[in-house]
Amino acid sequence: MSELIERERILIVDDEPANLKVMREVLGNDYRLSFAKSGELALQLIKNEPPRLILLDVMMPDMNGFEVCEILKSTPETAHIPIIFVTALSHEQDESEGFALGAVDYITKPISPAIVRARVKTHLSLVQAQQLQLAHIDLINRLGRAAEYKDTDTGEHIARMSRYSKVLALAYGMTEFQAEQLRQAAPMHDVGKIGIPDAVLLKPGRLDENEFEHMKQHATIGAKILENSSSPLLQLAHKLALEHHEKWDGSGYPYGLKGEEISIEGRIVSIADVFDALTSTRPYKKAWSVDQAVELLKSESGKHFDPQLVDLFIGQLDAIIEIKNTFTR
């Protein structure tokens, strides 16, 4: 019984009992199967226990497969479930309609058992990969928040600065994928603060020279935590941890990189991080106004910050302020 519970569940929807029987014979040894003879019953079963995958007939009375798919894809709780249409329809227009509604694949009737098994295995593997990626991203955010809670009483800083980073990356010309990767990696930029003593991190005043040297170590501590990963996302996070305090004029730390020696991702996160730090309350300062923070960015353009990125950031100020207001409690 426990073996059956551990199998992935597939819902098969078809109004013809003979077709359901065939699918049971093809897939029953490898997966937990649920069956529905109508669209209405399928929606009820999905509400009670969402499956990993749905094999959905198109031509059914009362509610056809396209209508079922449209309902599922318009509902947030079920929109993620992959749907494969199993149908005798073979016109290109029918396939186009199904894909437009959000289906991931088509299997034509009469079915080939080998094709059914292969398509099901492929799409379940994609689901597993997606879940692993989501878990990966969630872990990155949680580790970033763990470091942030040592520094302030909220994790909203990383929510804001990571989104500022994405806005600036898109303005710079990065693709949506590249900008989203940067947003996902940015929460880890300060993970090295885990290794900084609270007496330094939470001091309600300016750090003395010795304390500042301790604080500067968070960049290399964070890089050590994140180094040697095979994950592109963690490789990017490693770069951000190491470079987010480098400055355009070479006066930053830990290595005194200058200009384009600093990666574009590091330069973007630097602006996003400083802007949010300035406009947030910290143990050692009150929050600055947006106008005051913008003036600081302008005055540090060409010194602390890449001048081109400063101009682009200011050009996106409406989007930045919207994020700031959304993630401020």
Rosetta blueprint (number, residue, H / E / L):
1 M L
2 S H
3 E H
4 L H
5 I H
6 E H
7 R L
8 E L
9 R E
10 I E
11 L E
12 I E
13 V E
14 D L
15 D L
16 E L
17 P H
18 A H
19 N H
20 L H
21 K H
22 V H
23 M H
24 R H
25 E H
26 V H
27 L H
28 G L
29 N L
30 D L
31 Y L
32 R E
33 L E
34 S E
35 F E
36 A E
37 K L
38 S L
39 G H
40 E H
41 L H
42 A H
43 L H
44 Q H
45 L H
46 I H
47 K H
48 N H
49 E L
50 P L
51 P L
52 R L
53 L E
54 I E
55 L E
56 L E
57 D E
58 V L
59 M L
60 M L
61 P L
62 D L
63 M L
64 N L
65 G H
66 F H
67 E H
68 V H
69 C H
70 E H
71 I H
72 L H
73 K H
74 S L
75 T L
76 P L
77 E L
78 T L
79 A L
80 H L
81 I L
82 P L
83 I E
84 I E
85 F E
86 V E
87 T E
88 A L
89 L L
90 S L
91 H L
92 E H
93 Q H
94 D H
95 E H
96 S H
97 E H
98 G H
99 F H
100 A H
101 L H
102 G L
103 A L
104 V L
105 D E
106 Y E
107 I E
108 T E
109 K L
110 P L
111 I L
112 S L
113 P H
114 A H
115 I H
116 V H
117 R H
118 A H
119 R H
120 V H
121 K H
122 T H
123 H H
124 L H
125 S H
126 L H
127 V H
128 Q H
129 A H
130 Q H
131 Q H
132 L H
133 Q H
134 L H
135 A H
136 H H
137 I H
138 D H
139 L H
140 I H
141 N H
142 R H
143 L H
144 G H
145 R H
146 A H
147 A H
148 E H
149 Y H
150 K H
151 D H
152 T L
153 D L
154 T L
155 G L
156 E H
157 H H
158 I H
159 A H
160 R H
161 M H
162 S H
163 R H
164 Y H
165 S H
166 K H
167 V H
168 L H
169 A H
170 L H
171 A H
172 Y H
173 G L
174 M L
175 T L
176 E H
177 F H
178 Q H
179 A H
180 E H
181 Q H
182 L H
183 R H
184 Q H
185 A H
186 A H
187 P H
188 M H
189 H L
190 D L
191 V H
192 G H
193 K H
194 I H
195 G H
196 I L
197 P L
198 D H
199 A H
200 V H
201 L H
202 L L
203 K L
204 P L
205 G L
206 R L
207 L L
208 D L
209 E H
210 N H
211 E H
212 F H
213 E H
214 H H
215 M H
216 K H
217 Q H
218 H H
219 A H
220 T H
221 I H
222 G H
223 A H
224 K H
225 I H
226 L H
227 E L
228 N L
229 S L
230 S L
231 S L
232 P H
233 L H
234 L H
235 Q H
236 L H
237 A H
238 H H
239 K H
240 L H
241 A H
242 L H
243 E H
244 H L
245 H L
246 E L
247 K L
248 W L
249 D L
250 G L
251 S L
252 G L
253 Y L
254 P L
255 Y L
256 G L
257 L L
258 K L
259 G H
260 E H
261 E H
262 I L
263 S L
264 I H
265 E H
266 G H
267 R H
268 I H
269 V H
270 S H
271 I H
272 A H
273 D H
274 V H
275 F H
276 D H
277 A H
278 L H
279 T L
280 S L
281 T L
282 R E
283 P L
284 Y L
285 K E
286 K L
287 A L
288 W L
289 S L
290 V H
291 D H
292 Q H
293 A H
294 V H
295 E H
296 L H
297 L H
298 K H
299 S H
300 E L
301 S E
302 G L
303 K L
304 H L
305 F E
306 D L
307 P H
308 Q H
309 L H
310 V H
311 D H
312 L H
313 F H
314 I H
315 G H
316 Q L
317 L H
318 D H
319 A H
320 I H
321 I H
322 E H
323 I H
324 K H
325 N H
326 T H
327 F L
328 T L
329 R L
